[in-house]
Amino acid sequence: MSEKPLEVIEAHFSKVKDPRKDRTKEHKLIDIITIAICAVICGAEGWTDIENFGNSKFHWLKTFLELPNGIPSHDTFGRVFSLLDAQQFQLAFYEWGFGG
């Protein structure tokens, strides 16, 4: 049986450490990463575009993401991505996209 898309994304991006403190986590890191990737693939060019994509595709995203507190704000996307280890993210993205 083949894996579901989110399982594949989680398998690769679970290597990216979440730099946030537990008390400040309103959104799952995998949700943030998945929304951002989907949005950029669809043409998003910034954090506001990514937030808008998430809000416009909420019902579809909810079919495979938990989204316990809805779609993160553009500020949350920007803040979380600025805290991520760029090398960890780059490696995870490369392995996901190119099977490395």
LINTAKA-V484311 format. One record per residue. N is the residue number from 1. RES is the residue in one letter. PHI is phi in radians with two decimals (999 if undefined). Layout:
BEGIN
n = [N:N]
res = [RES:RES]
phi = [PHI:PHI]
END
This chain:
BEGIN
n = [1:2:3:4:5:6:7:8:9:10:11:12:13:14:15:16:17:18:19:20:21:22:23:24:25:26:27:28:29:30:31:32:33:34:35:36:37:38:39:40:41:42:43:44:45:46:47:48:49:50:51:52:53:54:55:56:57:58:59:60:61:62:63:64:65:66:67:68:69:70:71:72:73:74:75:76:77:78:79:80:81:82:83:84:85:86:87:88:89:90:91:92:93:94:95:96:97:98:99:100]
res = [M:S:E:K:P:L:E:V:I:E:A:H:F:S:K:V:K:D:P:R:K:D:R:T:K:E:H:K:L:I:D:I:I:T:I:A:I:C:A:V:I:C:G:A:E:G:W:T:D:I:E:N:F:G:N:S:K:F:H:W:L:K:T:F:L:E:L:P:N:G:I:P:S:H:D:T:F:G:R:V:F:S:L:L:D:A:Q:Q:F:Q:L:A:F:Y:E:W:G:F:G:G]
phi = [999:-1.39:-1.32:-1.34:-0.92:-1.15:-1.09:-1.17:-1.07:-1.08:-1.05:-1.45:-1.50:-1.17:-1.31:-1.48:-1.30:-1.44:-1.42:-1.39:-1.31:-0.95:-1.22:-1.82:-1.56:-1.71:-2.25:-1.22:-1.04:-1.11:-1.14:-1.08:-1.13:-1.12:-1.07:-1.08:-1.10:-1.04:-1.13:-1.16:-1.02:-1.54:1.87:-1.08:-2.11:-3.06:-1.12:-1.16:-1.06:-1.15:-1.07:-1.07:-1.04:-1.01:-1.16:-1.30:-1.95:-0.92:-1.11:-1.20:-1.04:-1.14:-1.28:-2.40:-1.97:-1.33:0.83:-1.06:-2.16:1.35:-1.50:-1.10:-1.31:-1.06:-1.12:-1.15:-0.98:-1.07:-1.12:-1.12:-1.15:-1.24:-1.58:-1.14:-1.25:-1.07:-1.19:-1.07:-1.14:-1.06:-1.12:-1.07:-1.12:-1.09:-1.11:-1.18:-1.38:-2.14:1.15:-1.28]
END
